[in-house]
Every structure is written in structure tokens, then in C-alpha cells.
């Protein structure tokens, strides 16, 4: 989840110029979140989701 948050923040910054203001990884049933400075449109959400999925499916190595 932590690595996924970094990926999501990088895609948001790169594609939409939306910096991450804060984020939290929480336990069920509280949802995890990434806070950005404005609401996103449905189209922007779909774009970010598709881009993040593409990067995950590439199987890039992750270095900790």
C-alpha cells in the first residue's frame, strides 16, 4: 500500500500537476486516502487510474 501511494502521487504530479498534500494508510473500515489541492473530474480519475495500472502491469522493479 505504501509503494502504491508513492506511485499514485507520482502519477498525479506528472500527469495533472497535482501535488500530494497529505495521505494516510488506515485499517479497515476507515478508507485510506491521498489528499490533493482540488477535486478531480471523472475523466481525470480515469486517466490516473489507467496510467497507474499501466505502470504496475509493466512489472517495474521496486527498490526499497
Secondary structure, DSSP 8 states (H G I E B T S, - for coil): -HHHHHHHHHHHHHHH---EEEEE---TTS--EEEESS---HHHHHHHHHHHHHHHHTT-----
